[in-house]
Structures are given as C-alpha cells and as structure tokens.
Amino acid sequence: MSFHRNGASDRLSRRQLSLQSFDDVLAEAKSLSRVGYHRVSKWSLGQICDHVSRFMDDSIDGFKSTPGFAPLMRPFLRMMYLGKVLRNERIPAKMPTLKELEPDEWTEDGNALPQLEKAIARIQDPNTQFVPSPAFGNLTAEQWRKVHLWHCQHHLEFLIPAARDAQANSPQS
C-alpha cells in the first residue's frame, strides 16, 4: 500500500540513493512497496517500475519510435551525459520520456514488481543483445546495464520511504 497524496509532494525533496546492483534496485522497490512512500514527483512506485521495465525491454526488443531529432541530438547527449550516467552521477536536466515508455496512470505497485524482476532478469542474461540507445547510440552490454541501473536509481530517488523498514534493522536468524 502506498502512502502518498495525489501528485507530487510540495514539502519533500528528492533523496540520494546509491544502488550498486540490480539486487539493490529490487530490494529498494520491495521495501518501498512494503513500508509505503511519499512521492516527490508525479509517478508512483508502480509507474516507475513499469517505465524502467519497458525501457529495459525496449533496449533488447527495439524502440518502437524515436523522435526525428534524436540522431541530431545523439552526439550532444553522448558527450554531455553518457559519462555522467556511467559514473553514476546525478544529472539535473530532465529528459523527456518517449511516449511508448510512459507508464499507465493506474499501474499498481504490486503488479509492477514482477514486471521489474522479469525485465532485470532479461538484461542481466549474459547472452542478451542490446539495440542502439535512442539518446546515446551504440552501447556495449556493460554500458547498457549501467544506464539501466542509473535509470532505476534516478526514478527511485523520487520516492521517500514513509516508515523505517523494520526488517532491514532486525537481527538475522
């Protein structure tokens, strides 16, 4: 269950995460689902999971559409942003979302978590072949995985846990 108002909070700031692996991404998403969260931006956990999962799937299956100006912007985006993404740095600029990657308005948190798990399993498969990025062009598999990890972290930073995750602080049996 999510603890958030409709729309973004006007009193909360984006938090800073340091997710080092896709296991960290899944743990963070599951924790937010369990303890609840406040939204700093417009998307819920379910919408974020849906969005990043679609992006992961399209990076393998192919992007259905790319803006006509993308080839002209690619060298600039690659020069200005790719290094920062690969080094896991914050990017202040807000990049527009491709229409087909926008999440459904009513995506449920619980339904989107299995979608995220499936998409992560696909991109982690060592035999996965990726297509060129609409923003950055050709990327290696390792670069694509770093882009996806950064992308997940970027969006999850806009959800603030509503309560401490008691399980994270309890002694292991």
C-alpha positions in Angstrom: 0.0 0.0 0.0 1.3 3.4 -0.9 1.1 6.4 1.4 1.1 9.4 -0.9 -1.1 12.2 -1.9 -2.3 12.6 -5.5 0.6 14.2 -7.3 3.9 15.3 -6.0 4.6 16.5 -2.5 5.5 20.1 -2.2 7.3 19.6 1.1 9.7 16.8 0.2 13.0 16.8 -1.7 14.4 14.1 -3.9 16.6 11.8 -1.8 20.0 10.5 -2.8 20.4 6.7 -3.4 23.5 4.7 -4.2 22.3 1.5 -5.8 25.2 -0.7 -6.7 23.4 -3.6 -8.3 20.1 -4.8 -9.6 19.6 -6.7 -6.4 19.7 -3.3 -4.7 17.1 -2.0 -7.1 14.7 -4.9 -6.3 15.4 -4.6 -2.6 14.6 -0.9 -2.7 11.4 -1.3 -4.7 10.2 -4.1 -2.5 11.0 -2.1 0.6 9.1 0.9 -0.7 6.1 -1.4 -1.5 6.2 -2.8 2.0 6.7 0.4 4.1 4.9 2.9 1.8 6.3 6.1 0.4 5.7 9.7 -0.4 6.1 10.9 -4.0 8.3 13.9 -4.7 7.4 13.7 -8.4 4.4 12.6 -10.3 4.9 8.8 -10.7 4.1 6.1 -8.1 6.3 3.1 -7.5 4.2 1.0 -9.9 4.5 3.6 -12.6 8.3 3.8 -12.1 8.6 0.0 -12.2 6.5 -0.1 -15.4 8.5 2.7 -17.0 12.0 1.3 -16.3 10.9 -2.2 -17.2 9.6 -1.0 -20.6 12.8 0.8 -21.2 14.8 -2.3 -20.3 12.6 -4.5 -22.6 12.9 -2.0 -25.5 16.7 -1.9 -25.1 16.6 -5.5 -26.1 13.5 -5.8 -28.4 13.9 -2.4 -30.1 12.4 1.0 -29.6 9.1 1.4 -31.4 9.6 5.1 -32.2 12.4 7.6 -31.9 12.0 11.3 -32.3 13.2 12.5 -35.7 15.6 14.9 -34.0 17.3 12.1 -32.0 20.1 11.5 -34.5 21.0 15.2 -34.4 21.0 15.3 -30.6 22.8 12.0 -30.0 26.4 13.4 -30.2 25.5 16.2 -27.8 23.7 13.8 -25.4 26.5 11.3 -25.6 29.2 13.9 -24.9 27.3 15.8 -22.1 25.5 12.9 -20.3 26.7 9.4 -21.1 29.9 9.7 -19.0 28.0 11.1 -16.0 25.4 8.3 -16.3 28.2 5.6 -16.5 29.9 7.1 -13.4 26.5 7.1 -11.6 26.4 10.9 -11.2 23.2 13.0 -10.9 22.0 14.8 -13.9 20.0 17.9 -13.2 18.4 18.1 -16.6 15.0 16.5 -17.1 14.9 14.5 -20.3 11.5 13.9 -21.9 10.1 10.4 -21.9 9.3 8.6 -25.1 5.5 8.3 -25.4 5.6 4.5 -25.5 7.7 4.4 -22.3 5.2 6.5 -20.3 3.6 4.3 -17.6 -0.1 3.6 -17.4 -1.8 6.1 -15.0 -3.2 3.2 -12.9 -0.2 0.8 -12.7 -0.5 -0.9 -9.3 2.7 -1.2 -7.2 2.3 -4.9 -6.6 1.7 -5.8 -10.2 4.7 -3.9 -11.5 7.3 -5.5 -9.2 7.1 -8.9 -11.0 7.4 -6.9 -14.3 10.6 -5.3 -13.0 12.0 -8.6 -11.8 11.4 -10.1 -15.3 13.0 -7.1 -17.1 16.0 -7.2 -14.8 16.5 -10.9 -15.4 16.4 -10.3 -19.2 19.1 -7.5 -19.2 21.3 -9.5 -16.8 21.4 -12.5 -19.1 25.0 -12.7 -20.4 23.7 -13.6 -23.9 21.4 -10.5 -24.2 21.9 -8.5 -27.3 21.0 -4.8 -27.0 19.9 -2.4 -29.7 21.3 1.2 -30.0 20.1 3.7 -27.5 17.8 6.5 -28.9 19.8 9.0 -26.8 23.4 7.6 -26.8 23.6 5.4 -29.9 25.6 2.2 -29.8 26.5 1.0 -26.3 28.2 -2.1 -25.0 26.2 -4.6 -22.9 28.0 -3.4 -19.8 27.3 0.3 -20.7 23.6 -0.6 -21.2 23.4 -2.3 -17.8 25.0 0.8 -16.2 22.5 3.0 -17.9 19.6 0.9 -16.7 21.0 0.8 -13.1 21.4 4.6 -13.2 17.9 5.0 -14.7 16.3 2.9 -11.9 18.2 4.8 -9.2 17.2 8.1 -10.8 13.5 7.4 -10.6 13.5 5.7 -7.2 15.1 8.8 -5.7 11.8 10.5 -6.1 10.0 8.1 -3.7 10.6 8.8 0.0 10.0 5.8 2.4 7.1 6.6 4.7 8.4 4.4 7.5 11.7 2.7 8.5 12.0 -0.8 7.1 11.9 -2.8 10.3 13.2 -5.9 8.5 16.4 -4.1 7.4 17.3 -3.4 11.1 16.2 -6.7 12.7 18.8 -9.3 13.6 19.1 -12.2 11.1 18.2 -15.6 12.5 
